[in-house]
Amino acid sequence: MHSKPIQLLLLCTFALFSDVIFGDPPYNICSSSGSYVNGGSFENNLNNLLSSLSSNASDSKFYNTSNGIASDRVYGLYMCLDYISNDNCQKCIATVTEEIVKLCPQAKEAIVWEELCQLRYSNINFLGSLNVTGNIGLDNVQNLTEPKKFESVVNETLRNLTKVASFHVSANMYATGDVPFGDQTIFALVQCTRDLAANDCNSCLQSAIGDIPSCCYASIGARVLSRSCYLRYEFYAFYNGVTGPTDSSNDKKESKNKSSKTWMIAGIAVVCCLLSKRLSMMNMVKHRPSAVLLFLFIVFMFMSSLNRVSGEDPVDIFCPSESPLYNLNSPFHHNLNLVLGLLSSDTASKAGFYNTFIGEETNRVYGQSLCRGDIGNSTVCKECIEKASQDIMNRCRSESAMIWYNLCQVRYSFQSFDVVAYTGKYPKQNDEEKNVSDPIRFREYLTFLMKSLSNEAAFNPVKNMFAAGEIDYPGKKTIYGLVQCTRDMSHDGCSTCLSYAFTEITACCSYREGGIILSRTCNMRFQMSQFFNASSAYMLVYPTSSGGKRKSWILVLIISGSIFVLALFVGLGIACLRGKKNRDRDEEMSERTLLQELTTPKHVAVTEEGDLISSEELNSILDLWTNVPFMAVPTQPILAETLGHRS
């Protein structure tokens, strides 16, 4: 009975929430320079080309190809706006392939633009070539009261988006952004066909921006259609791509989070009531109250974890009071929005570190982001950078600022980051760490760990200037350490920065169970509990009790050396004594031998008186003489006297 009104209501509701994909009529340019013959080779090749383009649209938002040979060859491409789904892209290209042959019958060159896509073909190879002729400008008929100011803001925004689309590889020649204007917001989009070089994309979009004053001055919205690029801006969110964060969007996001949490708490409360009633009916509350307590504890832990994830505070923030403040809705503010949007979207794809800048001269903003080296999940990195980008906008209005989270850091400034002196930060959480029982011994282990990690991070190229490790500490404890530098530094620069950080962390925290030092270019942290990803490829594991082993070896070397020196001296002493004895004996033997040689003739001896004696008699005299104690007196007189008595 009521089915028809309900169906009508559902139909109206569906119509309200559905996207009107092809609301605008197609726009086209048909070349009159040549026409093909119906039923000829060119028409056959064109039909095959259009079929190929349409079939590829479900997989890619850009595609180019050719079909045929020689003069009948046809070149073609299509481009869908990057924010639409592949399904909508395929529908748009299917529509435009039918329209192009109806709008440009027998034309050898044509292009058609729909609301969400464009398609082009030609008998001349245009792939990779820039063409800015014949741009079409379309404006919103409503006008502004401050056209000059509006034009300045729009041009600045479009130029910055042009640089992003043209020169950031990960952007795929596409960029979106939103900037405040009074109490409204301007939404803008730029895109190039991906067969262009970066400089050609930049030239195409700059030319399109130059067409705006002549077609669309003072209009609240406009589009410029080109063969090689496309741009659009409006006062409403006509796209649903990633945009730079703004204060209002942050407030909405925060409000949405609070609303979601409120509904979640309400839902859990209802579940608790129903469960309690159910348990009462089953008499489980009376007989098994522990089941209810366990359930309530699980709910409490779940809500606590939600609060930690959504409301994690930064470790520290640097918002210098001496730095000048930027004005809201100023060009600097707009550029800052764009820079932080780029950091959020591109850091994860750049291996966790990204440097960029946007703007000219005094309005230029430099941005830098770094995710911790042990984060293996790019989604976690992206979410941390997004959170940091939002917080730094909400908490600071300085033209230079920096914010640190446990897993990432974000920084921006009106100055280049090329030359920066070391400035360490001491977070308040260091004061909450407990003291160790043996600070001298603990410092020795900590020094060994952190210096080893610093050398790994600074000088091992495969570490990407990140190192994490652990060392066992007496008492079945473990010290965990982590160091990291921004990857725009040199190896020596990283080493110097970590050396400064180690000096500070030693001074503040070497007697504590944990400590952290933050700086613009490097960070250092240690804890007695594991705080980094143990499965990370960058993790370093150090030998157990390395310091104690080193001391033992030193002691062994000292004792061994002393024993060796003592043994050497004893051996030398013994050798000297033996040498002296041998020398005395040799002297005695040599004197006796010499005396015997002198006094023993071969056959006969001559006495002092001239008497001759035989050698046998002389030998008996010598035997008698050698029994006399030896004295240091001349040999010849004694011998002569003896011989005289003998005679």
PyMOL commands that set and color helices and strands:
alter all, ss='L'
color gray80, all
select helices_A, chain A and resi 3-17+41-56+70-72+86-103+147-167+169-171+198-216+247-281+284-287+289-310+331-346+348-350+361-363+378-395+428-432+439-459+461-463+491-509+546-599+615-626+635-646
alter helices_A, ss='H'
color red, helices_A
select strands_A, chain A and resi 27-30+62-67+74-80+109-113+117-122+136-139+174-181+184-192+222-225+229-234+316-318+353-358+365-371+401-404+408-413+466-473+477-485+514-518+522-527+539-541+604-606+612-614
alter strands_A, ss='S'
color yellow, strands_A
deselect
rebuild
show_as cartoon
